[in-house]
Amino acid sequence: MSDTTNWAVAIIASRESVDTLISTVLASLAATPETTLTDVLVNGNAILAKDMAAWAAGTGTAGRDIRIWSISQGDKAHAWNEYVHRIWPAGRTAFFLDGYARPRTDGLRRLADSLARQPDAFGATGVPSSGRSAPALRAAMLKTGGFHGNMHAIPVHAMDGLRATGFRLPLGLYRTDSMIGAVLMFALDPTTQQWQPGRVAVNGDATWDVPGQSALTVQNILSQFKRRMRQAQGDLENRAARDHFAVRCLPINQIASTSRELVLNWIAAHPEEARRLYRANPLCWRAAFKMRQHRDWSAAERPPALLRDTGATRVRA
């Protein structure tokens, strides 16, 4: 059902090993038609970006259009912003993958099919298959809707709208998935539109694999501990974003430029609600304390550097 002639894939990576990222790129190539333009966005890791550029120069990518980008600022939200506003080739359905998420062979096609069946949708998302929480999350998404950042698609009309509004994710945002999903479910305009989960199609047959995620290893245990700490920051971000979009119904392009500003402004405006959240989860208090520290975002002012472009025959805009 889907149109497979105008696809673009964005693979956002930072801390992955070169082998893991290559595995994801190869899986993506196997799941997409030859006309697809694949952009690998490596943020905050110049060595990984150079290694990927060297790999892309080899014979393994012959005949495929791949661009390797090095983004100085190490931040997923910033990398997403750069793709939407600088890198995305207009007119193509955009598929997004995390650097460690290997799409199954039919995964991206199924997302495209969902968009073809629901042309007014603002996005389509797959469901997880790896990890202990995957079955419960998959069931919840299929029942009530949802959005997953590991693998999803945004159609041309929504990508055009994101560019036109000037919407950018706040720098330093942990819950990028939640905010992107919310923006799409509000049809990019909380000032006039109600939140409708159905605006993002959930495809229960579209999935991906994360090798080694379920293994009980010291690295995975440490990663889970760090994730719990970051999730507390995410809880604060979700409260602040809900206040912006659903309570005050403000335009999406008026969201704070950084997660720090977003959260601290919400805490200042809702101190009692913040204290209740701290009592329910003391990690949220620690997260709020850490977010008061300033962070240097000057590297975000540097444009992405194109290290490798294999599309020698592609007509460039």
N, C-alpha and C positions, 0 to 999 in steps of 0.2 A: 504493500500500500504506500509506503513512504517514498519520498523523492530522495534518491541517494546521490544526486549529482552535485549538490551544494551543501556539503558538510564541512565543518571546521571543528577540530578537537583541541582543547586547551588542557595540557597536563601540567599541574602546578606542583612543584617539588621544592624541597629545601634540605632536609636532613637525611634523605634516603641515600643508600649506598648506590654506586653507579650500576651495580648488577641489578638491584631492585628496580631502579628507574628504567634501565634498558628493557627489563622483562615487561614492565608496564607499557612502554612504547611499542614493543613487538606485539603484545596482546591487542593493543589499540589498532595497530596496522592490520592485524588479522581480522578485526571486527569492523573494518571500514572499507568502503570502495576506494579504488585507486585515485579517484578525483579529490579525495579528502585532503585538506591542508591541516597538518598537525603542528601545533606550536607547543614546545616544551619550555615552560617558564621556570627557571631556577632562581629562587630569590635568596639572597644572603649567603650564597655558597659559590664563590667564584671558581673554586677547584672543581666542584661537581659540574658546573656549567662548561668548563673547558674540557673535561673528560667526555661529556656528552657530545660536545662539538666534534671532538676527535673521532668518537664512535660514529657519528652521523656522516662523517667524511668517508667511511668505509663502504664496503659493497653490500652490507646488510640492509641498506635503505635504498638501494638502486630502484629508480622508477617511482619513488614516493616523494611527495612534497613535505619536507620537514624543516622547521625552523627552530633553532636553539637560541634562546634568549637568556642573558644574564641580567638580573635585576639586583641592584646594589642593596636596596633595603630588604632586610630579612623579615618579611611579614606577609602572610597569606592574603590578608585583606588588601594590602597594597598591590600585590601581584594580580589579584582579581580586578582591581580598578584599572591597572595598566592594560590588561587584556581587553576589557570592555571599551575603554576610551582611546587606546592607541593601536592595539595589535589586531583585534578581531577584524577579519576581512568581511566587510559589509555585504549583506545579501546571502549569508550562509547560516544555516542552523548551527548553533554553538553547542558542543558537547563538552562537559567538564569532567575531568578525572583527577583525583589525588594521585601523587607520584607513586604510591604503593598499592593502588587499587587496580588490579588486572581485570579488565572487562571480559566476560565470557564472549565467545565468538558471536552470539546473536544478541548480546546485551544492548549495544547501541542501536541496532536496527529496531529492536522492540521499542526503545524510547521514541525513535522516529515514527514508528507505526502509531504510537499513542498520540503524538502530535498531529498526525495525518487524520486520525479518527476524531480528534477534538481540536479543530483549527483555531478556535477562540482561546485555547489554553495559553497560559503564560509560561508554562514549563512542564516538564515530564521528569519523573524521578524513578530510579531503580530502588530495589530493596536489598538489604544486606544478607549475606549468606555465611560470613565468617565471624567468629567470635561467640562467646557464650550468650550474649544478650541479643544476638541476631534473630532467633525465632520469635521472641517477644516483640521486638521492635518491628519486625516484618508484619506480624499479625496486627499490631496497632496501626501501622501505616495503611494497611489494606482496609481496615475497619473505619478509621476516622480521618485518613489523609495524612499528609506529611511531606517532608522534603529531606533528601539526604545529599550531603555535599560530596560524598565519594564518587558518585556517578549520577549525573543528571543532564538535562538538555534544556536550552532556552531558545524558542523560535525567533525568527528574524524580527517579527513585529515587536516582541518584547525587548530584544537587544537594541533595536532602533530607539525604543522608548527610553531605555536606560541611558543611552547616549544623549538623547534629546533633553532629558530632565537634568542631566549633570549629576545624577546620583552616584555617590561613592561610599563604599563601606568605611566606617571609622577605622583609622589606623590602630593596630594593636588589638583589634576585635578577636575574641576567641570564638564566639558563637557566630561565625560567618554563615553557616548553614541556616540558622534560625532567622537571621535578618534577611538573607536573600529570599528564603521561602516566604517570609511575611510580606516583603515588598511585592513579590509576584502574586500572592494571594489577595493583596489589596489592589491588584490590577495597576500597580505603579502609582496609585493616587488615593491615599487615605482620606483626602479632603472631601471626596465625593463618593467613594466606593466602600462598600462593606467588605469585611474580611470573609473570603469564601475559599475553604480548602480545595474545593473542586476545580479551582483555576490551575492547580498543579495536578496533572494526571499521574497516578501511582500505578506502575506496571509491575505486578508481582512476578513476572517471568524475566524481568531485566535485572541482572545481578552481576556481581564481580567477586573476585577472590583476593584475600589478603594472606599470602603464604606465611605460615608461622604464627599467625595471630592467636590461635587457640592453644598453642603450646605453653606449658607451665615452665617458664624459664625465668631466671633472675632478671633479665632485661625486661621481660614483659611485666613482671611484678613491679619493678621500679617505674616503668612507664605508666602502669595503672595508678600508682601513688601520685605521680606528677599530674596525671589526668584529673584526679580528684581535686587537686589544688586548683587547676585551671577551670574545672567545672564550677567551682564556687564563684570565680570571676564571671563565668558565663551566666550564672543565676542573676547576678547583679545587672549584667548587660541586658538580659531578657526583660527584667522589670523596667529598666529605663527605656528600652525600645518599645515595649508595650505602651508605656506612658506617651511616647512621642506619636506612635502610629494610631493606636486604638482609643486612647483616652483624649488626647488633645487634637488628634486628627490633623497633624501637621504634614506639609509636603515632604516627600522622601528626600529631596535635595537640601532640606534644612536640618538634616541629622548632623550631630556633632562630628567634627573632623577626626577626633580620636576617641577611642574607647574610654580613656581616662576622663576626658571632658564630659562624655555622655553619662558615665556613671556618677561622677562627682556632682554634676548638676542635678541629677535625680536625687541623690542622697540629701543635698542641700534643700531641695524642694519638698522632700518626703522623709524627714528624719525619723518619725515614729514608725513608718513602714520599714525603713532600713533597720531600725533596732529590733523589730519583730523578726526580720530575716536573720539578723545576727544571732538572736536567741535560738532560732530553729536550727541554724547551721553556723557554728562559730567560725568555720572556714571562710564564710562570707565576710566576716569582720576582718580576718587576716588579709583577704583579697582586697578589700577596700583600703586597708592600711597601705598595702604595697602599691596600689594604684595612685596613691598621692605622690609617689616619687616621679620626678620628671624623666622623660625619655627623649633622647635626641632623634628626631625624625628627619634630619637634614638630608640623609641619603635618599629619601623618597623624592627629592627634587631632581635627581638624576634620571634621565630617560633610560629605558631598557636598551641594552647593547645586543645587537644581532650578531651572534658568533658564527652561525652557520645557516645557510639556506640551500637546501638540496634541489629546490625547484628551478633548475636552470631553464626549463622550457615554459615555466608559468609566466603568463602575462601579468606584470605587476601594475597595481593601480598607481 
